[in-house]
Each structure stands twice: as C-alpha cells, then as structure tokens.
Amino acid sequence: MEYLDIVDENGIPTGKIISREDAHKDGVMHRTAHVWVIRRTDKGTEVLLQKRSMDKESFPGMYDTSSAGHIPAGEEPLPSALRELHEELGIEAEKEQLCYIGSFHIQYEKIFHESLFKDNEITSVFLHNEPVDTDKLVLQKSEVESVRWFDIETVWDEIQHSRERFCVPIGGLELLREYLKNET
C-alpha cells in the first residue's frame, strides 16, 4: 500500500500520513510532482503529453502532463519527479536537468469507474528541457498508453473550452507558459 504525507495548504508535511486510497476517498490534501517535457521547433514550443492507460483510476485514455505522480511519505518533490519521469517514460534525468517552476493546488471531485474520486493536492512542477527521442522512450504500460508532441498553445486553447481530449491541469500548464514567457 502506498502512503502519502498529509500536508497543509502550503504543501508542508504535517507529520501525519495517509494511504493513497484514503486520501482520494476522503479528499485529504497531499503532494504530487509533475514534469513537463518540452521541445522548441521553428513553429513554437511543443509539450510531450502522455495518453493515460485505460486502467487508470482517473481520466483514463486522456492526454496528461508528460510525467506525474504522488510523492510518497517522507520523500521530497525533486527525487519523486525524477523517479516518475524514469518509471513512466524511461527518461533517466539528473537533478540538474529538472528546473523547478512553481507549485499549484488541484482540487476536484469526479466519478471514475462508478466511484467518487476526491483529489486535493499541492503539486510541485518541474521542467525537463533536454532533447528527447520519443522512439527510444520505454513507457510504463500500466500507466501510459502512448506519448505525443502537441503545440503548447493548441493545448492551452483547447482546455479553456473542452476537456474531451486533455486532462492536463490548467494550473500546471499556466505555470509552464508563464515560465517560458519570462525565460526569453
């Protein structure tokens, strides 16, 4: 069973832990780490999105953040981000290859697989800006069905009006867009 730190509104562990299952059953605040993998083309910036496995407990079959996962109890965001990037996509990054770009809060309740899923998480967001050959990625089939590059502005525009194809968190994509805008 996977255990998570219960955190306060600033993402600081309270010293108490909870199972992942109970955190989502009761909507208890916990932490996650997200990694955005990007590339620049002559047309603009593209983001690598993973198509979630149909077996996922939330948003099965939808395109999501490049890599994301819960931060286990006692672990910090950066090691968790590195581990998830390797487990889900097969990318073995060094800590210097991830850039922390901020955090945001995700909170919602939704029915998936005929069960109520309550999410309440503080998410640490990282950018991976190194070259990635998608043909050489090793996908974690239980988590990721496939990956695909998308123009970042196309994703942004679409999620403002529809959630049919993308489940990327608006807050995470907003942090990424702001970081990229200020970087130039």
N, C-alpha and C positions, 0 to 999 in steps of 0.2 A: 504494500500500500504506500502511496506517495503522500508525504506530509509537507505542509507549507507553513511558513511563518505567517501568523496573523499580524497585520500591520496597521498603523494609524493612518490618518488622512494624508500624511507626508511620506508614506511608504516606509516608515521606520518600524522594524520589528518590535512587538510588544513583549516578547519573551514567551508568548503562548504559541502553540502550533495547532494545526487542524488538518484532517485528511482532505485531499483534493476533492473527493466526493462530497464530504460535508460542507466544504467551502462553497461549492456550487449548488448544493441543496438549500443552504441557508443564506446565501449571498454575503458571506463573510469576506472582508477585504484582505487581499493577499497580493503577491507580486508576480509579475511576468517580465520577460525580456524579449524584445523584438529586434530583429536585424533586417535592415533594408539593404539589398544588394542592387547597385546601380551601375549603369554604363552611360557614357556620353557618345552620341552619334552626331553626324552633321545635321540631323533634324531636331536634336534636343536631347533631353535626358530620358533614359528608359529605366524602368524598375523591373526586377525579376520577381514575378509572383508565383507562388506555389498553388496548384489546384489541390485542394484538400481531399483526402481519401473519403470515399463514400461511407466508411466505417467511423468517421469522426463523430464525437458526441455533439458537436456544434458546427453549423454551417457546412455540412458535407457537400462535396462537389463544387464548392465555390472557390474563387481565386482570393488569396490572402497574402499577407505580409511575407516577404521572402523566407523568413525563418522566425519562429516564435515558440515560446514555451514557458511553463511555470518555473519559478525559481524555488528549488527545494529548500526546506527548512535548514537554516544555518549557512546557506550559500549566498554569495553576493551576485549582483546582476551581470558583471562582465564575464566571469567564468561560466555562468549559466548561458549567456548569449553565445559564447564560443562553442560550448558543448552542443547546444541546439543546432547551430549552423553546421557542425560536423555530422551530428546524428541525422538530421533531416535532409541535408543536401550533399554531404560528403566533402564540404569545404573545410580544410584544416587551416584556419587562420591563426595568426599570432595576435596577442592582445594589442600590439601596436597597430594592427591592421583594422581595428574597430575604433570608431570615433563615437563617443557618447554625445548625443544631440539633444537630450532632454527627456522629460517624462510627462505622462498624462494619465488621466483617470478614465477607465472604462466601466460603465455600469448599465446593465440591462437585464431584463427577464424575458425569456422566449421559450417556446415549446419546440423541442427537438426529439425525434423518435418517440413521440407521445408522452414525454416527460418534461416538467418545468426545469429550466436551466437558469440559475441566477448567477450572473457574473458581476463581480465587484473587485476590480484590480487596479493597482498602480503599476504602470508599465514603463520600464526603462527602455529607451530607444537608442539603437546604435546604427551607424552607417558603415557598410563594407564597400570600399571604393576601389577594390583591386580587380584586375581582369579575371573574368570567369568564363570558362568554356562549358556551355550547358551540355555539350555532348559527353563531357567527362564527369558530370555530376553522378553521384551514387545516391539515389533517392530512397528514403525510408518508406517503403511501400505501405506500411500500416498508417502512415501519416500523410504522405504526399503521393498523389496520383501522377502529376507531371508538373513541369515548370514552363513559363513563357515570359518573354520580354514584352512589356507594354510601355507606351509613351506615358510618362507620369501625368501630363496634363489631361490626357484622354481619360485616365483612371479617375483623376480628381473631378473632372466634369461629370462623368457618369455617376459617381457615388453621390453627387449632390441631388440627383433626380431618381435614381433607381438602385435597388440592391438585389437585382436578379442575378448578376454575374460576379460581383465583387463583394467580399465581406471585410475588406481592409478597414481598419478603424480610421475614421476621419481624423481623430486627434493625432495619430501617428503619421499619417500622410501629410497633415498640415505642418507638423514639426519638420519633416523631411524637406518639404517645399520651402519653408522659411530658412532653414539651414542652407540649402542650395542657393537661394536668392541672395543671402548675405555673404556667401562664400566668394562670389565673383566680384 
